[in-house]
Amino acid sequence: MKKILCVLCAILTLGACDKNDSNKQVIKIGMLYPLSGNAAVFGDTAKMTAKMFFEDYANTKYKYELVWEDSQANPATAVSAVRKLINYDNVDIVLDMYSSVGLAVSPITNENKVPHLTFAQDRNISIGFYNYRVVTSAKKTGEGMYNALRHRNLKNITAVVENTPGTLSLYDGFKNIANQDKNMKITEVMVNPGERDFNVILNKIKKNSSDIIVTVLQSPEIDVFMRQAKTNDVKVPITGLQSFTMLKDKSLADGAWYVDVTMANKDFLDKYNKISKNAPTNFAENFYTSLLVAVTNFESFDAKPSAEEFINNLVVVDGVISPIGKLVYDKSEQNIDTNASVRKVENGNIIEIAE
């Protein structure tokens, strides 16, 4: 591990620096993550991951300053925050997460010609030249879920899906593949964000002939659903498309498998577990990868690039090895893609399992 050469300022601006930092051009990265509210755990993880990233990449060509803003995982809040990042902080790039946030932010970053990298599923975020996603595509996670169900000979599916852009994109990636299989039947149950009473839904599921429940829920809805499933003594196995990573209480899914974006490699997990004292990664590997994409691209230029030059040069990350494997530059989808993983919750930890 390289010597730590980072400074965390009181205003939550983090820069990777060395003794010659004063001679370096500054690149400001706007970090728009949930730092309060139900999703604050992901913002906390993003902060810890940023510190870890700049310990790994201390000796850089440019001086990087991270300017943190709280999205609260709320589109309206994110709009105000991104305007501040662009108009007041003069950031060179914006990184964020959640499809609802990305969809709200992308018109603003595109209008202001500021590169925008988001860890989110909805393809509509990538409309506009300056907006790219950095995420395992819904198509690949959908293929992963379909293959995992077939591998286990599970054909009668009840899908409990939250009506948000990201969850709908994830679900569509699976449904579009599963509907091509005449032997697989999906019963859809749509729920609204903020739902706190799943008892009626769960009692209906108990009476049907489902082989498994596929949840596509965010936090805190997935915690509520899993807790009420136990209370209602639901015997039908439960899995998820990304859902269990969102769980605050991982014990609610102990022993269950699910499908998510690419799992972090062992070296990353070892370093992260050391700094986090074995806390769940909560997408740390994906936050790290977003920073890796941004910094790798900036570092490939001899002089600080324009926003247009940055976007046109994103192909430079194609084939880069990240904590989630080899990155694939997909210009047509405006996405930096990776493969999906099948995971299992075991004693509060998440592990990857071979199929």
C-alpha positions in Angstrom: 0.0 0.0 0.0 1.4 3.4 -0.9 2.0 5.9 1.8 -1.0 8.0 2.5 -0.6 11.4 1.0 -4.2 12.7 1.3 -5.7 15.6 3.1 -9.3 15.6 4.3 -10.5 19.2 4.8 -13.2 20.3 7.2 -15.4 21.2 4.3 -15.3 17.6 3.1 -13.0 18.3 0.2 -10.5 15.5 -0.3 -7.4 15.8 -2.5 -4.8 13.4 -3.5 -1.6 15.3 -3.1 2.2 15.1 -2.6 4.9 17.6 -1.7 4.7 19.1 -5.3 0.9 19.5 -5.2 1.2 23.3 -5.4 2.6 22.9 -9.0 -0.2 20.6 -10.2 -3.4 21.6 -12.0 -6.5 21.0 -9.9 -9.3 18.8 -11.0 -12.5 19.1 -8.9 -14.7 16.0 -8.7 -18.3 16.6 -7.5 -19.3 13.7 -5.3 -23.1 13.7 -5.1 -24.1 10.9 -2.8 -26.7 10.3 0.0 -25.1 11.6 3.2 -28.3 11.7 5.2 -31.6 9.9 5.2 -32.4 6.2 4.6 -29.6 5.7 2.1 -26.9 7.5 4.0 -25.0 4.2 4.5 -24.0 4.4 0.8 -22.7 7.9 1.2 -20.7 6.9 4.2 -19.3 4.0 2.2 -18.5 6.3 -0.7 -16.4 8.6 1.6 -14.5 5.7 3.0 -13.9 4.3 -0.5 -12.6 7.7 -1.7 -10.1 7.7 1.1 -9.0 4.2 0.1 -8.8 5.1 -3.6 -6.5 8.0 -3.0 -4.3 6.0 -0.8 -3.9 3.6 -3.7 -3.4 6.5 -6.2 -1.4 9.1 -4.3 1.2 10.1 -6.9 -1.0 11.5 -9.6 -0.3 14.0 -12.4 -3.1 16.3 -11.2 -4.3 17.4 -7.8 -7.8 15.9 -7.2 -10.2 17.7 -4.9 -13.4 15.9 -4.0 -16.3 18.2 -3.2 -19.1 16.4 -1.4 -22.8 17.2 -1.6 -25.8 15.4 -0.1 -28.3 14.0 -2.6 -30.4 12.4 0.1 -31.2 9.9 -2.7 -33.8 12.6 -3.6 -34.1 14.0 -7.1 -35.2 17.5 -6.0 -32.4 17.7 -3.5 -29.9 16.4 -6.1 -30.9 19.1 -8.6 -30.1 21.9 -6.1 -26.9 20.1 -5.1 -25.6 19.6 -8.6 -26.3 23.3 -9.5 -24.2 24.3 -6.5 -21.4 21.9 -7.6 -21.4 23.3 -11.1 -22.1 27.0 -10.6 -20.4 27.6 -7.2 -17.8 24.9 -6.8 -16.9 24.8 -10.5 -16.4 21.1 -10.5 -14.9 19.4 -13.6 -17.0 16.2 -13.3 -19.9 14.9 -11.2 -20.2 11.4 -9.8 -23.4 10.1 -8.3 -25.6 7.0 -7.7 -29.3 6.0 -8.0 -31.3 6.2 -11.2 -33.8 8.8 -9.8 -30.9 11.0 -9.0 -29.1 10.4 -12.3 -32.2 11.2 -14.3 -32.6 14.5 -12.4 -29.0 15.4 -12.7 -28.2 14.4 -16.4 -30.1 17.3 -18.1 -28.3 19.8 -16.0 -24.8 18.3 -16.5 -25.5 18.0 -20.2 -26.7 21.6 -20.5 -23.6 22.8 -18.6 -21.3 20.5 -20.5 -20.0 18.8 -17.4 -19.0 15.1 -17.6 -21.3 13.0 -15.4 -20.6 9.4 -14.3 -23.4 7.6 -12.5 -23.7 4.2 -10.8 -27.3 3.6 -11.8 -29.2 1.4 -14.2 -31.7 3.5 -16.1 -30.6 3.8 -19.7 -32.3 7.2 -20.0 -29.6 8.8 -17.8 -27.2 8.3 -20.7 -29.2 10.5 -23.0 -27.0 13.5 -23.8 -23.3 13.6 -24.8 -21.9 14.2 -21.3 -23.7 11.5 -19.3 -22.3 8.0 -18.9 -23.2 5.2 -16.5 -20.6 3.0 -14.8 -22.6 -0.1 -13.9 -23.1 -3.7 -14.8 -25.9 -3.4 -17.4 -29.5 -4.5 -16.6 -29.1 -7.0 -19.5 -26.2 -8.8 -17.9 -27.9 -8.8 -14.4 -31.1 -10.1 -16.0 -29.2 -12.9 -17.8 -27.6 -13.7 -14.5 -30.9 -14.0 -12.7 -32.5 -16.1 -15.5 -29.5 -18.5 -15.6 -29.5 -18.8 -11.8 -33.2 -19.7 -11.8 -32.8 -22.2 -14.6 -29.8 -23.8 -12.8 -32.1 -24.4 -9.8 -35.1 -25.5 -11.9 -37.2 -22.7 -10.6 -39.9 -21.8 -13.2 -42.9 -20.2 -11.4 -41.8 -16.8 -10.3 -43.5 -14.1 -8.3 -41.6 -10.8 -8.9 -42.1 -8.0 -6.3 -40.9 -4.8 -8.0 -40.6 -1.3 -6.7 -41.9 1.4 -9.1 -38.7 3.4 -9.5 -36.6 4.0 -12.6 -33.6 1.9 -11.4 -35.6 -1.1 -10.1 -37.8 -1.1 -13.2 -34.7 -1.1 -15.4 -33.2 -4.0 -13.5 -36.5 -6.0 -13.6 -36.9 -5.3 -17.4 -33.5 -6.7 -18.0 -34.6 -10.0 -16.4 -38.2 -10.0 -17.7 -37.1 -9.5 -21.4 -35.1 -12.6 -21.2 -37.4 -14.7 -19.1 -40.4 -14.0 -21.3 -38.7 -15.8 -24.1 -38.8 -19.0 -22.1 -42.2 -20.6 -22.5 -41.6 -22.8 -19.4 -41.0 -19.8 -17.1 -44.0 -18.0 -15.7 -43.7 -14.6 -13.9 -46.4 -13.1 -11.7 -45.7 -9.4 -11.3 -46.5 -7.5 -8.1 -45.8 -3.7 -8.4 -45.3 -1.7 -5.2 -44.8 2.1 -4.7 -41.7 3.6 -3.1 -42.3 4.1 0.6 -44.5 1.0 0.9 -44.4 -0.2 4.5 -47.2 -2.9 4.5 -46.5 -6.0 2.5 -48.8 -8.3 4.6 -51.6 -8.6 2.0 -49.0 -9.3 -0.8 -47.2 -11.9 1.3 -50.4 -13.7 2.3 -51.4 -13.9 -1.4 -48.0 -15.3 -2.3 -48.4 -18.0 0.4 -51.6 -19.2 -1.3 -50.2 -19.4 -4.8 -47.8 -22.0 -6.3 -44.7 -19.9 -6.6 -41.3 -21.6 -6.6 -39.5 -18.4 -5.5 -40.0 -14.7 -4.9 -37.7 -12.4 -6.8 -37.5 -9.0 -5.1 -36.5 -5.9 -6.9 -36.7 -3.5 -4.0 -34.6 -0.6 -2.6 -33.8 0.4 0.9 -35.7 0.6 3.3 -38.5 -1.3 1.5 -36.4 -4.5 1.2 -35.8 -4.6 5.0 -39.6 -4.1 5.7 -40.5 -6.8 3.1 -38.0 -9.4 4.5 -39.0 -8.7 8.1 -42.7 -9.1 7.3 -42.0 -12.3 5.3 -40.6 -13.8 8.5 -43.5 -12.5 10.6 -46.0 -14.1 8.1 -44.0 -17.3 8.1 -43.6 -17.3 4.3 -42.0 -20.6 3.3 -41.4 -19.6 -0.4 -37.7 -18.9 -0.9 -36.8 -15.3 -1.5 -34.1 -14.0 -3.8 -33.4 -10.6 -5.3 -32.0 -8.5 -8.1 -29.6 -6.4 -6.2 -32.1 -6.1 -3.3 -30.1 -7.9 -0.6 -27.1 -5.6 -1.1 -29.6 -2.8 -0.1 -30.5 -4.5 3.1 -29.4 -2.6 6.2 -30.0 -5.8 8.3 -28.2 -8.5 6.2 -29.3 -11.2 8.7 -32.8 -10.9 7.2 -31.6 -12.7 4.1 -29.0 -15.0 5.8 -28.4 -18.1 3.7 -30.2 -16.7 0.6 -28.7 -16.3 -2.9 -29.3 -13.3 -5.2 -27.9 -11.6 -8.3 -26.1 -8.3 -8.4 -23.5 -6.3 -10.3 -20.0 -7.7 -10.4 -18.5 -8.8 -7.0 -15.3 -7.1 -5.8 -12.1 -9.1 -6.2 -10.3 -10.5 -3.1 -7.5 -7.9 -3.0 -10.1 -5.1 -2.8 -12.2 -6.9 -0.2 -9.1 -7.6 2.0 -8.2 -3.9 1.9 -11.8 -2.7 2.4 -12.4 -5.1 5.2 -9.3 -3.8 7.0 -10.3 -0.2 6.7 -14.0 -0.9 7.4 -13.5 -3.5 10.1 -15.4 -6.1 8.0 -18.5 -4.0 7.3 -20.6 -5.0 4.2 -19.2 -3.3 1.1 -22.4 -1.5 0.2 -21.2 -0.9 -3.4 -17.8 0.3 -2.3 -16.2 -1.5 -5.2 -18.5 0.4 -7.6 -17.8 3.8 -6.1 -14.1 3.0 -6.3 -14.6 2.0 -10.0 -16.3 5.3 -10.8 -13.3 7.2 -9.4 -11.0 4.8 -11.3 -12.7 5.6 -14.6 -12.6 9.4 -14.0 -8.9 9.5 -12.8 -7.6 7.0 -15.4 -9.1 9.2 -18.1 -7.8 12.5 -16.7 -4.3 11.0 -16.1 -4.1 10.0 -19.8 -3.9 13.7 -20.8 -0.7 15.8 -20.6 -2.8 18.9 -19.9 -6.1 19.2 -18.2 -8.7 18.2 -20.9 -11.9 19.9 -21.8 -15.2 18.3 -21.0 -15.6 17.2 -24.6 -12.1 15.8 -24.7 -12.8 13.8 -21.5 -15.9 12.2 -22.9 -14.4 11.4 -26.3 -11.5 9.7 -24.5 -13.5 7.4 -22.2 -12.5 4.6 -24.5 -9.2 4.7 -22.7 -10.7 2.7 -19.8 -11.7 -0.2 -22.1 -10.0 -3.2 -20.7 -8.8 -1.5 -17.5 -8.8 -4.0 -14.6 -10.9 -2.7 -11.7 -12.0 -4.2 -8.4 -15.0 -5.5 -10.3 -13.0 -7.0 -13.2 -12.2 -5.9 -16.7 -14.1 -2.8 -17.8 -15.9 -2.8 -21.1 -16.5 0.6 -22.9 -19.9 0.5 -24.5 -20.3 3.7 -26.6 -23.7 2.8 -27.9 -25.2 2.4 -24.4 -22.9 5.2 -23.0 -22.0 2.8 -20.2 -18.8 1.3 -18.7 -20.0 -2.3 -18.3 -18.9 -5.4 -16.3 -20.3 -8.9 -15.7 -23.0 -9.8 -13.1 -22.4 -12.0 -10.1 -24.4 -14.6 -8.1 -24.0 -13.9 -4.4 -25.0 -15.3 -1.1 -25.6 -13.7 2.3 -23.7 -15.7 4.9 -23.5 -14.7 8.6 -24.1 -11.1 7.7 -21.5 -11.1 5.0 -21.9 -11.2 1.2 -19.9 -13.8 -0.8 -19.8 -14.7 -4.4 -20.8 -18.2 -5.4 -20.0 -20.2 -8.4 -22.7 -21.5 -10.6 
